[in-house]
Amino acid sequence: MPHIVVEYSKALESSVDFPKLLKELHLDLVGRDTVGHEHVKTYVLPISFCEVGLDETANSMVHVILKLLPGRPIVLKNEMAQGLRSILRTHVGDISVTVEIQELEAETYCK
């Protein structure tokens, strides 16, 4: 923990270097306060089909879920989200990009 999960439209595979993107996201999070580098996991989940808005030509998206255990200040969580979003923008350009932080229950998270 933490985990970075990158959900993306499969159509982007020909234009985005996902291994490079993952490495940059991973290193950005590892450099943040309260993050132990030995526990960070970063991975992708391709999405075969998606709908984004009403413009059928714009049906590509990237959504990042940052899973954290509780206890980090909101300012730090916002910095983490903005940092990940900034990296995404440099790799995917002008498509739908979102970042969500999920706090997990420490009492029910097992490893």
Legacy VTK file of the C-alpha trace (Angstrom):
# vtk DataFile Version 3.0
C-alpha trace
ASCII
DATASET POLYDATA
POINTS 111 float
0.000 0.000 0.000
-0.412 2.527 -1.590
-1.628 1.261 -4.948
-1.885 3.227 -8.177
-4.446 1.683 -10.522
-4.565 3.099 -14.044
-7.736 2.337 -15.978
-7.450 3.295 -19.638
-9.170 2.919 -22.996
-7.482 0.157 -25.001
-7.573 2.448 -28.039
-4.771 4.454 -26.396
-2.294 1.568 -26.481
-0.969 2.599 -29.890
-0.285 6.196 -28.848
0.690 6.049 -25.160
3.812 4.415 -23.728
2.116 2.833 -20.705
5.270 1.253 -19.188
6.916 4.698 -19.180
3.765 6.340 -17.799
3.538 3.790 -14.985
7.186 4.284 -14.060
6.713 8.073 -13.815
3.532 7.754 -11.741
5.264 5.234 -9.469
8.333 7.424 -8.937
6.216 10.502 -8.277
4.302 8.770 -5.499
7.430 7.179 -4.017
8.888 10.675 -3.641
5.975 11.904 -1.500
5.950 12.245 2.294
4.554 9.259 4.230
5.041 6.823 1.333
7.266 3.791 1.899
8.714 2.894 -1.504
8.841 -0.822 -0.738
5.041 -1.021 -0.556
3.923 0.971 -3.616
2.249 -1.071 -6.351
1.406 0.448 -9.734
-0.554 -1.352 -12.448
-2.896 -0.870 -15.409
-6.329 -2.208 -16.265
-7.288 -1.773 -19.927
-10.920 -1.022 -20.708
-12.210 -2.494 -23.968
-15.153 -0.123 -24.403
-16.188 3.142 -22.800
-18.432 6.132 -23.419
-17.215 9.637 -22.608
-19.730 12.447 -23.002
-21.741 12.637 -26.220
-18.945 13.014 -28.794
-18.355 9.516 -30.171
-14.920 10.475 -31.505
-13.761 11.318 -27.962
-14.371 7.936 -26.343
-10.946 7.632 -24.769
-10.158 8.135 -21.130
-7.669 7.497 -18.365
-8.791 7.219 -14.762
-6.336 6.741 -11.912
-7.362 5.361 -8.551
-4.885 5.977 -5.756
-5.618 3.590 -2.898
-4.296 4.690 0.478
-4.595 3.646 4.064
-6.130 6.397 6.229
-4.259 9.050 8.142
-2.740 11.358 5.543
-3.691 15.056 5.632
-6.024 16.299 2.886
-3.334 18.717 1.662
-0.938 15.831 1.023
-3.650 13.742 -0.665
-4.474 16.679 -2.934
-0.782 17.122 -3.807
-0.580 13.414 -4.653
-3.661 13.582 -6.895
-2.500 16.751 -8.671
0.980 15.294 -9.219
-0.426 12.125 -10.775
-2.846 14.144 -12.940
-0.026 16.357 -14.204
2.011 13.327 -15.275
-1.026 11.818 -16.989
-1.585 15.007 -18.974
1.969 14.955 -20.348
1.478 11.389 -21.625
-2.091 11.297 -22.912
-2.787 14.825 -24.099
-6.253 16.292 -24.332
-8.540 13.408 -23.397
-10.634 12.763 -20.306
-8.245 12.386 -17.355
-9.424 11.887 -13.781
-7.776 10.958 -10.497
-9.611 9.548 -7.489
-8.261 8.825 -4.032
-9.783 5.925 -2.153
-9.083 5.461 1.529
-9.173 1.825 2.538
-10.175 0.463 5.918
-6.997 -0.328 7.824
-8.885 -2.901 9.891
-9.915 -4.928 6.839
-6.867 -4.514 4.558
-4.728 -7.650 4.604
-1.318 -8.278 3.055
LINES 1 112
111 0 1 2 3 4 5 6 7 8 9 10 11 12 13 14 15 16 17 18 19 20 21 22 23 24 25 26 27 28 29 30 31 32 33 34 35 36 37 38 39 40 41 42 43 44 45 46 47 48 49 50 51 52 53 54 55 56 57 58 59 60 61 62 63 64 65 66 67 68 69 70 71 72 73 74 75 76 77 78 79 80 81 82 83 84 85 86 87 88 89 90 91 92 93 94 95 96 97 98 99 100 101 102 103 104 105 106 107 108 109 110
